[in-house]
Amino acid sequence: MKNKVLIIGAGLGGLSTALRLSSKGYDVTIVEKHHQAGGRLNQIKKDGFTFDTGPSFFSMSYEFDELFNYCGMDNPLQMNELDPVYAVYFANRKNPFLIHKNLAKLAKEFEGLEENFVRKALIYLKQAKELFHDTENVVVKRNYDSLMGYGAALLSVPLKHSPLLFRSMWTELCRHFDSEEVKIIFSLVAFFLGATPFDTPAVYSLLNYTELQHDGYWNIEGGMYDIVNKMTSILEENGVKFHYGVEINTVKTGENGVQAFIDQNGKEWTADIFVCNADAAAFRGYVLNRGKFQEEKLDKMKWTLAPFTIYLGVKGKIKDLHHHTYFLGNNFREYADTIFKTSVSPEKPYYYVNVSSKSNPKCAPEGCENLFILCPVPDLRYKTSWEDKEVLADNILKDLSQRIGFDLIENRVTQTIWDPIEWRNKFNLYKGSGLGLAHDLNQVAALRPKNKDEEFNNLYYVGASTVPGTGLPIVVIGSKLVAERVLEDWAIEKQQTTPVLQEVG
């Protein structure tokens, strides 16, 4: 008889784990609070426009190849590499910097600002490359059973990288570059981790290597939600069952671990094995009632930025917007030092704009554009009220309209705003934190909440707040790590000669 697996949450981590385990012969069921799969990787359809709600690009595209190959099939996703990688507008500069992987082309963007840019960049990226490849398999792509094992893994990393543990990303950039613009642009990857470059360890400079040399950035033909559509189609075709509108509130336990999880209607969901794709820290506190993860303790942990997002459909085509663009002011340090812990909305916000209709015209009616605007804001520990969300949205749209020479408000067809309260309520994000736990050195690898429960031998975790961390490819890696744990703990062979999954479409 097949072992039954219940996965709580249909985010990318839950879907990826379901793919892996169902391909190895497990009987998998997924329950999801939202009305459709995807978690933060979701979709809004409104007034003829289609919006990806969260992630709009990703690096390490080969991790999706690994996921589907693991399941005995080819990658069904049509992935497109971005060129330029992204654009950056500064408040005091009319034209944007276009960020290319080609360093010669990138150097032309910085002419007159950074002498000998290519030479400096090559030195900086060489260090980042070595760090990436020295840690990828040793630290990131592995499970840890003890702190001693984690310590042993760290000791195997070349000692030359150790100074990066004690510097911030900003400090490290200052050692290599003189131009404020170059340092700011290279530091933007810190925001992908939900933090600022002033409090992000310099070890994460390896992300500059992933974006500019290693693999670049990619999106999906047809929109990012096609990842979810493809995965759910394959899973349903191969017998995985989905149940939506199910929120898990309590747990039923016995001598052999978890017996069932109980939803908001009192229904018991039973299985042999349980995998939680909800936040690994908050779930332990709210559902399992663990003392170490009660609200007072959770509030003292370091969490990533909260998202304030606008989904805007406009009539007309906008020539001066690229697929991915950052809009910055002229007070970067001051802004970064205050924005995450303030109780008021910024008057002159920094924000990111994605126009997926540039590469996927079907996302908007003919002659229109769809804009996804993300402004990083304080989480609900610091700013509890969002009654001013309309004011912040208008401030952003007015600023953006002025900078691109296109009146977004006058040409607005549809608009949806999600503040941190919306994000918390829709996807159970702790205090509205968009990317889960931050990646401080005391919250990485074996120091993150574990992907196997401390008390119950049949409960596992996958997603941004467990190992190895946040980001689409990292969560996909996490699904492999938790699958390895399940395969080691339960009596199904790790390899099958005939894969269970069949490719769909």
Secondary structure, DSSP 8 states (H G I E B T S, - for coil): ---EEEEE--BHHHHHHHHHHHHTT-EEEEEESSSSSBTTS-EEEETTEEEE-S---BS-THHHHHHHHHTTS-----EEE-SSSEEEE-TT-SS-EEE-SSHHHHHHHTTTTSTTHHHHHHHHHHHHHHHHHHHIIIIISS--SSHHHHHHHHHTS-GGGGGGGSSBHHHHHHHH---HHHHHHHHTHHHHTTS-TTSSBGGGGHHHHIIIIIS--EEETT-TTHHHHHHHHHHHHTT-EEEES--EEEEEEETTEEEEEEETTS-EEE-SEEEE-S-HHHHHHHTS--GGGSHHHHHHS-B--EEEEEEEEEES--TT--SEEEE--S-HHHHHHHGGG-SS--SS--EEEE-GGGT-GGGS-TTEEEEEEEEEE--TTT----TTHHHHHHHHHHHHHHHHT--TTTTEEEEEEE-HHHHHHHH--GGG-SSSB---GGGSGGGS--SB-SS-TTEEE-STTSSS-SSHHHHHHHHHHHHHHHHHHSSS-S--SS-S-----
